Amino acid sequence: MSGFENFGVRSDLADDVLLECGICWTRYDPAEGDGVAQIAPGTPFAMLPDDWRCPNCDAPKAKFMVVES
């Protein structure tokens, strides 16, 4: 086992956590949603569709990192 088998989007994130794309630094704020992909405000990151991608650079969800406060 290489240790990467479970790599992906965490499901234990708080509903209001901010995440940032590790490629282009675009932030996903659940309070705002994503107008490009027609994601309603109030949608937690964990509830985004599996095929959701960064609206700026098209990176997959797995490239997003929690923004530390």
HUMOQUI-V506053 format. One record per residue. N is the residue number from 1. PHI is phi in degrees with one decimal (none if undefined). PSI is psi in radians with two decimals (none if undefined). D_LAST is the distance of its C-alpha to the last C-alpha in Angstrom with 1 decimal. Layout:
# HUMOQUI-V506053
n:N phi:PHI psi:PSI d_last:D_LAST
n:N phi:PHI psi:PSI d_last:D_LAST
This chain:
# HUMOQUI-V506053
n:1 phi:none psi:2.36 d_last:33.7
n:2 phi:-91.0 psi:-0.27 d_last:31.2
n:3 phi:93.6 psi:-0.05 d_last:28.0
n:4 phi:-104.7 psi:0.06 d_last:26.9
n:5 phi:-62.4 psi:-0.56 d_last:28.8
n:6 phi:-101.2 psi:0.29 d_last:25.9
n:7 phi:-68.7 psi:2.36 d_last:23.5
n:8 phi:160.8 psi:-2.80 d_last:22.0
n:9 phi:-81.5 psi:2.24 d_last:19.6
n:10 phi:-71.0 psi:2.51 d_last:18.2
n:11 phi:-101.3 psi:-0.02 d_last:19.5
n:12 phi:-100.6 psi:0.35 d_last:17.5
n:13 phi:-74.8 psi:2.50 d_last:14.3
n:14 phi:-62.9 psi:2.60 d_last:13.4
n:15 phi:-61.4 psi:-0.47 d_last:15.1
n:16 phi:-104.4 psi:0.18 d_last:12.3
n:17 phi:-68.9 psi:2.43 d_last:9.7
n:18 phi:-87.5 psi:2.44 d_last:9.2
n:19 phi:-126.5 psi:2.69 d_last:11.0
n:20 phi:-132.3 psi:2.39 d_last:12.3
n:21 phi:-66.8 psi:2.25 d_last:15.8
n:22 phi:-75.8 psi:-0.09 d_last:16.5
n:23 phi:-97.3 psi:-0.94 d_last:19.7
n:24 phi:-117.4 psi:-0.02 d_last:19.1
n:25 phi:70.8 psi:0.28 d_last:15.4
n:26 phi:-68.6 psi:2.37 d_last:16.1
n:27 phi:-96.2 psi:2.50 d_last:13.4
n:28 phi:-106.6 psi:2.04 d_last:14.5
n:29 phi:-110.5 psi:1.98 d_last:13.4
n:30 phi:-55.7 psi:-0.52 d_last:15.4
n:31 phi:-65.1 psi:-0.47 d_last:16.2
n:32 phi:-98.7 psi:-0.46 d_last:18.0
n:33 phi:71.2 psi:-2.67 d_last:19.5
n:34 phi:-141.3 psi:1.78 d_last:21.4
n:35 phi:-63.6 psi:-0.54 d_last:24.5
n:36 phi:-62.5 psi:-0.80 d_last:25.9
n:37 phi:-95.8 psi:0.15 d_last:26.3
n:38 phi:58.0 psi:0.75 d_last:27.0
n:39 phi:-93.4 psi:2.15 d_last:24.1
n:40 phi:-66.3 psi:2.52 d_last:23.9
n:41 phi:-54.7 psi:2.52 d_last:21.0
n:42 phi:92.5 psi:0.02 d_last:19.5
n:43 phi:-85.9 psi:2.00 d_last:20.0
n:44 phi:-64.6 psi:2.66 d_last:17.4
n:45 phi:-56.1 psi:-0.72 d_last:16.9
n:46 phi:-63.6 psi:-0.35 d_last:19.0
n:47 phi:-94.6 psi:-0.02 d_last:21.8
n:48 phi:-65.6 psi:2.60 d_last:22.2
n:49 phi:-59.2 psi:2.63 d_last:25.6
n:50 phi:-57.3 psi:-0.51 d_last:26.1
n:51 phi:-93.3 psi:0.13 d_last:27.4
n:52 phi:-63.1 psi:2.48 d_last:24.5
n:53 phi:-132.9 psi:2.80 d_last:23.6
n:54 phi:-56.1 psi:2.26 d_last:21.3
n:55 phi:-69.6 psi:-0.26 d_last:22.9
n:56 phi:-96.6 psi:-0.81 d_last:22.8
n:57 phi:-121.5 psi:-0.01 d_last:24.0
n:58 phi:72.4 psi:0.33 d_last:25.2
n:59 phi:-69.7 psi:2.61 d_last:23.0
n:60 phi:-73.9 psi:2.89 d_last:23.1
n:61 phi:-55.1 psi:-0.60 d_last:20.3
n:62 phi:-64.2 psi:-0.27 d_last:20.2
n:63 phi:-85.8 psi:-0.05 d_last:18.8
n:64 phi:-87.9 psi:2.44 d_last:15.5
n:65 phi:-121.4 psi:2.59 d_last:12.4
n:66 phi:-66.2 psi:2.36 d_last:9.2
n:67 phi:-84.9 psi:2.03 d_last:6.4
n:68 phi:-75.1 psi:2.43 d_last:3.8
n:69 phi:-88.2 psi:none d_last:0.0
